[in-house]
Amino acid sequence: MDDLKQDAARALACLDLTDLSDGCTAQDVSELCARAQTRFGPVAAVCIWPQFVAQAVRALSATPIKVATVVNFPQGDHPAGEVIALTQKACEDGADEVDMVIPWKALLEGHPENVSARVARVKRAADRSKVKAILETGMLMTPELIAQATHGAIDGGADFVKTSTGKVPINATPGAARVILETIKEMGEDVGFKAAGGVKTTEDAAEYLAIADEIMGPGWAVPSHFRFGASSVLDALLATLGGQAAPETGKGY
């Protein structure tokens, strides 16, 4: 149990507490920002739709919690001009981090150069804000395509490589995490990793932390390099830290 509590504490510090539900409201964002400040310490970031960035920045101004948002989300095929304009506006509103979906459909159609090109454009538009490139690994499926997408994202200047949107049937998996982390290590770049979608229990989180420890070495999986994109896992982590029974998991992102 002590080891699991340590994993829960590590995971909590690396959590991007997320609400990207279609019906998300300003009240939901206020409640999310309040939940992000737990009795066991703050999460790494909140991740919300672009229209709520300014609100979240105000709510979290006295905390170390980052504000993340999404662009080209979730399909990955929005018009380039729209994506760039949304990125610039979100960063002007104070977004610390921008999670962007790569054009994974173009990769499947044999155009890998589109991945690095789109990431590079978003990275320039984001200026000093961090960019997390979402691969949508559950749609790429094969280790070869996941590795190719990781290469393209890193070549484009991504600060993190993220598994998934949480909006498709298959999201983060340990296998996809392993491929991404091995590719990051092989390329020798200072790039982080984010597992998103399907991380619902403390045991789930511990499995991803163990993979990162194995591949990248102990001490690497800290908020500057490692994140979880989730909402439902927070209650599980808090229960573990409080020595309570884990709650039933829901359908949260």
C-alpha positions in Angstrom: 0.0 0.0 0.0 2.9 2.4 0.7 4.2 1.8 -2.8 0.8 2.5 -4.2 0.5 5.7 -2.2 3.8 6.8 -3.6 2.5 6.1 -7.1 -0.7 8.0 -6.4 1.3 11.0 -5.1 3.5 11.0 -8.3 0.5 10.6 -10.5 -1.5 13.4 -8.8 1.4 15.8 -9.3 1.5 14.9 -13.0 -2.3 15.0 -13.7 -3.8 17.3 -16.3 -7.3 17.4 -14.8 -9.6 17.5 -17.8 -13.0 18.6 -18.9 -13.5 18.4 -22.7 -17.1 17.3 -22.6 -19.3 18.6 -25.3 -21.6 20.3 -22.7 -18.9 21.9 -20.5 -20.0 25.2 -19.0 -18.3 28.0 -17.2 -19.6 26.6 -13.9 -18.0 23.2 -14.7 -14.7 25.0 -15.3 -15.0 26.8 -12.0 -15.6 23.5 -10.2 -12.7 21.8 -12.1 -10.3 24.6 -11.0 -11.4 24.1 -7.4 -11.0 20.3 -7.6 -7.5 20.8 -9.0 -6.3 22.2 -5.7 -6.5 19.0 -3.5 -5.7 18.4 0.1 -2.8 16.3 -1.1 -1.4 19.1 -3.3 -2.1 20.6 -6.7 -2.4 18.8 -10.0 -0.1 19.8 -12.8 -2.7 21.5 -15.0 -6.3 21.8 -16.0 -7.2 21.1 -19.6 -10.3 22.8 -21.0 -11.8 24.2 -24.2 -10.2 27.4 -25.6 -13.2 29.6 -24.7 -12.6 28.9 -21.0 -8.9 29.7 -20.9 -9.1 33.2 -19.6 -11.5 32.1 -16.9 -9.2 29.3 -15.8 -6.2 31.6 -15.8 -8.0 34.0 -13.4 -9.2 31.2 -11.1 -5.7 29.6 -10.8 -3.6 32.8 -10.8 -2.5 32.3 -7.2 -1.5 28.6 -7.7 1.3 26.8 -9.6 -1.3 24.9 -11.7 -0.9 25.4 -15.5 -3.8 26.0 -17.9 -3.9 23.8 -21.0 -6.2 23.9 -23.9 -6.8 22.0 -27.2 -6.7 22.8 -30.9 -7.4 20.8 -34.0 -9.4 18.7 -31.6 -10.7 16.1 -31.7 -10.7 15.1 -35.4 -7.2 16.4 -36.3 -8.3 17.8 -39.7 -9.5 21.4 -39.0 -8.4 24.1 -41.5 -4.9 25.2 -40.8 -5.8 28.9 -40.5 -8.5 28.2 -38.0 -6.1 26.1 -35.9 -3.4 28.8 -35.9 -5.8 31.6 -35.0 -7.3 29.5 -32.1 -3.8 28.8 -30.9 -2.8 32.4 -30.9 -6.0 33.5 -29.2 -5.6 30.9 -26.4 -2.1 31.9 -25.8 -3.0 35.6 -25.6 -5.7 34.6 -23.1 -2.9 33.0 -21.0 -2.7 29.3 -21.9 0.5 27.8 -20.7 0.1 24.6 -22.8 -1.6 23.7 -26.1 -2.6 20.1 -26.8 -3.0 19.8 -30.6 -4.1 16.8 -32.6 -1.7 15.9 -35.4 -3.2 15.3 -38.9 -3.1 11.5 -38.3 -5.4 10.8 -41.2 -2.8 12.3 -43.6 -0.2 10.0 -42.0 -2.5 7.0 -42.7 -2.8 8.2 -46.3 1.0 8.3 -46.8 1.8 11.9 -46.0 4.0 11.9 -42.9 5.4 15.3 -43.8 2.1 16.8 -42.9 2.6 15.9 -39.2 5.9 17.8 -38.7 4.6 20.7 -40.8 1.4 21.2 -38.8 3.2 20.8 -35.4 5.8 23.3 -36.4 3.1 25.9 -37.4 1.3 25.4 -34.1 4.6 25.6 -32.2 5.4 29.0 -33.8 1.9 30.3 -33.1 2.1 29.1 -29.5 5.3 31.2 -29.0 6.5 30.4 -25.4 3.7 28.1 -24.5 4.3 24.3 -24.5 2.8 22.2 -27.3 1.7 18.6 -26.7 1.2 16.7 -30.0 -1.7 14.2 -29.8 -1.1 11.2 -32.0 -4.4 9.4 -31.6 -2.6 6.1 -31.2 -5.8 4.1 -31.1 -6.4 5.0 -34.8 -2.8 4.5 -35.9 -2.8 1.1 -34.3 0.6 -0.3 -35.4 3.9 0.3 -33.5 5.5 1.4 -36.8 2.9 4.2 -37.4 3.0 5.3 -33.8 6.8 5.6 -34.0 6.5 7.5 -37.3 4.0 9.9 -35.8 6.2 10.4 -32.8 9.2 11.2 -35.0 7.1 13.7 -37.0 5.8 15.4 -33.8 9.3 15.8 -32.4 10.7 17.0 -35.7 8.0 19.6 -35.7 9.1 20.9 -32.3 6.6 19.3 -29.9 7.4 19.6 -26.2 5.3 16.6 -25.3 4.0 13.6 -27.3 0.5 12.6 -26.1 -1.3 9.3 -26.9 -4.9 10.2 -27.5 -7.8 12.6 -27.4 -9.9 10.4 -25.2 -12.6 10.6 -27.9 -12.1 7.4 -29.8 -12.7 3.7 -28.8 -9.0 2.9 -28.1 -7.1 5.6 -26.2 -3.9 5.3 -24.1 -2.5 1.8 -23.9 0.7 0.6 -22.2 1.9 -0.7 -25.6 1.5 2.7 -27.3 3.2 4.4 -24.3 6.2 2.1 -24.6 6.6 2.8 -28.3 6.4 6.6 -27.8 8.8 6.6 -24.9 11.3 4.3 -26.7 11.1 6.7 -29.7 11.7 9.8 -27.5 14.7 8.1 -25.9 16.1 6.9 -29.3 15.8 10.5 -30.7 17.6 11.9 -27.7 15.4 14.9 -27.4 14.1 16.7 -24.3 10.5 15.8 -25.0 7.8 14.7 -22.5 5.1 12.1 -22.7 1.3 12.3 -21.8 -1.0 9.3 -21.5 -4.6 10.4 -22.1 -7.9 8.5 -22.1 -8.6 5.3 -20.1 -6.5 6.0 -17.1 -9.1 5.4 -14.4 -7.4 3.8 -11.4 -4.3 4.2 -9.3 -3.1 0.9 -10.6 -3.5 2.2 -14.2 -1.4 5.2 -13.4 1.2 3.1 -11.6 1.6 0.9 -14.7 2.5 3.9 -16.9 4.8 5.4 -14.3 6.6 2.0 -14.2 7.0 2.0 -18.0 8.5 5.5 -17.9 10.9 4.5 -15.0 12.0 1.5 -17.0 12.7 3.2 -20.3 13.7 6.8 -19.3 15.1 6.1 -15.8 13.9 6.8 -12.3 13.2 10.5 -11.7 12.3 11.3 -15.3 8.5 11.0 -14.8 7.9 14.4 -13.2 5.4 17.1 -14.3 8.0 18.7 -16.6 8.3 15.5 -18.6 5.2 13.3 -17.8 1.5 13.9 -17.6 -1.8 12.0 -17.4 -4.8 13.5 -19.2 -7.8 12.4 -17.2 -10.7 13.4 -15.0 -12.1 10.2 -13.4 -8.7 9.1 -12.0 -8.5 12.0 -9.5 -11.0 10.4 -7.1 -9.1 7.1 -7.3 -5.8 8.8 -6.5 -7.3 10.8 -3.6 -8.8 7.6 -2.2 -5.5 5.9 -2.3 -3.7 8.8 -0.6 -6.4 8.9 2.0 -6.2 5.2 2.7 -9.8 4.6 1.5 -11.4 2.2 -0.9 -11.2 3.2 -4.5 -14.4 4.6 -5.9 -16.2 3.0 -8.8 -14.8 4.2 -12.1 -17.0 6.2 -14.5 -16.7 7.1 -18.1 -14.6 10.2 -17.5 -11.9 11.3 -20.0 
